[in-house]
Amino acid sequence: ADERARRAEQELDEMRRQMQAKQAQATQELQSLEQQRRADRALLDDFKKEVNEARLAARAPPPPAPAVAASSSTSEATLQGILKVAESALKVAESAQQAVLQLRAEKSSDTMLIAERMDTLEDRLERRFDNWEASLGRQQASARSLPQSAGSRIAHFQTLHAEETGRRLQGGQENCGGLTGGVGSHGPLLRRNN
């Protein structure tokens, strides 16, 4: 029983270590995803600034004709590049969000699984300890009910006889050393034939 209890405690410790390792890994992944989200947010904010600047530049009075064509093609190329960067940042942010949701779901399912296993293990240990205590109680009860030695049984019966009849079996004395005589509810244990 002690070996089983030690093994159960070792299993419990191992489950705790695994749970802590998974929790640390999930925390680390969440932190890296959070950093990536912040970086993506910064890129998106920069993109919004550039788009606003481009809109403001578009509202400004047009420069002379040859410069307008050259500047519009460069601003158009710049806006196209910014748009591609923003789209890729948006995709990265969405994938990071999906990964975070998936990690949370896995973490909760792992936590529930470990909690169920812990409950099962605790129940098993409790039942084993209860059985162990009951078997100890049975062993103690059986140890109490062992037969007495022949000498102690004889002494016990002599004492009972002396209490019931007021006479001792050996020595022929009628008084039995101060014991009150009289027949009790059981009657004398040993009868003399007169």
C-alpha positions in Angstrom: 0.0 0.0 0.0 2.9 2.4 0.8 4.5 1.6 -2.6 1.2 2.3 -4.4 0.8 5.6 -2.5 4.4 6.5 -3.5 3.7 5.6 -7.1 0.5 7.6 -7.1 2.3 10.6 -5.6 5.0 10.3 -8.3 2.4 10.2 -11.0 0.7 13.2 -9.5 4.0 15.1 -9.3 4.8 14.2 -13.0 1.3 15.4 -14.1 1.9 18.7 -12.2 5.4 19.1 -13.9 3.8 18.4 -17.3 1.0 20.9 -16.7 3.5 23.6 -15.5 5.7 23.0 -18.6 2.7 23.3 -21.0 1.5 26.4 -19.2 5.0 28.0 -19.4 5.1 27.1 -23.1 1.7 28.5 -23.8 2.6 31.7 -21.9 5.7 32.1 -23.9 3.8 31.6 -27.2 1.2 34.0 -26.1 3.9 36.6 -25.3 5.5 36.2 -28.7 2.2 36.4 -30.4 1.4 39.6 -28.4 4.7 41.1 -29.5 4.0 40.2 -33.1 0.5 41.8 -32.8 2.0 45.0 -31.4 4.5 45.1 -34.3 1.6 44.5 -36.8 -0.4 47.2 -35.1 2.5 49.6 -35.4 2.8 48.8 -39.1 -0.9 49.3 -39.6 -0.7 52.7 -37.8 2.2 53.7 -40.0 0.3 52.7 -43.1 -2.7 54.8 -41.9 -0.4 57.8 -41.5 1.0 57.4 -44.9 -2.4 57.0 -46.5 -3.6 60.2 -44.7 -0.5 62.0 -45.9 -1.1 60.8 -49.4 -4.7 62.0 -49.2 -3.6 65.4 -48.0 -1.0 65.5 -50.8 -3.7 64.7 -53.3 -5.9 67.6 -52.1 -3.0 70.1 -52.4 -3.0 72.3 -55.5 -1.5 70.5 -58.5 2.0 71.3 -59.5 3.0 72.2 -63.0 2.0 69.5 -65.6 5.3 67.6 -66.1 5.9 67.3 -62.4 2.3 66.1 -61.8 2.8 63.1 -64.0 6.1 62.1 -62.4 4.9 62.7 -58.8 1.5 60.9 -59.4 3.3 57.7 -60.7 5.7 57.7 -57.7 2.9 58.3 -55.2 0.8 55.7 -56.9 3.7 53.2 -56.7 4.3 54.2 -53.0 0.6 53.7 -52.2 0.6 50.3 -53.9 3.6 49.2 -51.9 2.0 50.5 -48.7 -1.2 48.7 -49.5 0.7 45.4 -50.0 2.5 45.8 -46.7 -0.8 46.6 -45.0 -2.5 43.6 -46.5 0.3 41.3 -45.4 0.3 42.9 -41.9 -3.5 42.3 -41.7 -3.0 38.6 -42.7 -0.3 38.1 -40.1 -2.5 39.8 -37.4 -5.4 37.5 -38.3 -3.3 34.4 -38.2 -1.8 35.5 -34.8 -5.3 36.0 -33.5 -6.3 32.5 -34.7 -3.2 31.0 -33.1 -4.0 32.7 -29.8 -7.6 31.4 -29.9 -6.3 27.9 -30.6 -3.8 28.1 -27.8 -6.4 29.2 -25.4 -8.7 26.3 -26.4 -5.9 23.8 -26.1 -4.9 25.2 -22.7 -8.4 25.0 -21.4 -8.8 21.4 -22.7 -5.5 20.4 -21.3 -6.3 22.0 -17.9 -9.7 20.2 -17.9 -8.1 16.8 -18.8 -5.5 17.2 -16.0 -8.1 18.3 -13.5 -10.2 15.2 -14.4 -7.1 12.9 -14.1 -6.3 14.5 -10.7 -9.8 14.0 -9.4 -9.7 10.3 -10.6 -6.3 9.8 -8.9 -7.4 11.4 -5.7 -10.5 9.2 -5.7 -8.4 6.1 -6.2 -6.0 7.1 -3.5 -8.9 7.8 -1.1 -10.4 4.4 -1.8 -7.1 2.7 -1.3 -6.5 4.4 2.0 -10.0 3.6 3.1 -9.5 -0.1 2.2 -6.1 0.0 3.9 -7.5 1.5 7.1 -10.4 -1.1 7.0 -7.9 -4.0 6.6 -5.9 -2.6 9.5 -9.1 -2.4 11.6 -9.9 -6.0 10.7 -6.4 -7.1 11.6 -6.6 -5.4 14.9 -10.1 -6.9 15.6 -8.8 -10.4 14.7 -5.8 -9.9 16.9 -8.1 -9.1 19.9 -10.2 -12.1 19.3 -7.3 -14.6 19.4 -7.9 -17.5 21.8 -6.5 -17.1 25.3 -3.9 -19.4 26.7 -5.2 -22.4 28.7 -4.0 -20.9 32.0 -5.7 -17.6 31.5 -9.0 -19.3 30.5 -9.0 -21.4 33.6 -8.3 -18.4 35.8 -11.1 -16.5 34.0 -13.6 -19.3 34.6 -12.5 -19.7 38.2 -13.1 -16.0 38.7 -16.5 -16.2 37.1 -17.5 -19.2 39.2 -16.3 -17.4 42.4 -18.3 -14.3 41.5 -21.5 -16.4 40.9 -21.3 -18.8 43.7 -19.1 -17.2 46.3 -16.9 -20.3 46.4 -13.5 -21.0 45.0 -12.9 -24.2 43.0 -9.5 -24.9 44.5 -8.7 -24.8 48.1 -12.2 -25.6 49.3 -12.8 -22.2 50.8 -16.4 -21.0 50.8 -15.8 -17.3 51.1 -13.5 -16.7 48.1 -11.7 -13.7 49.6 -14.4 -11.2 50.1 -16.4 -11.8 46.9 -20.1 -11.5 47.3 -21.9 -14.8 46.9 -25.2 -15.6 45.3 -26.2 -17.0 42.0 -26.4 -14.4 39.2 -28.5 -14.4 36.1 -26.2 -17.0 34.5 -26.2 -19.5 37.3 -23.0 -21.4 38.4 -20.6 -22.3 35.7 -19.4 -25.5 37.3 -21.7 -27.6 39.5 -20.6 -30.0 42.2 -22.3 -33.2 42.6 -23.1 -33.8 46.3 
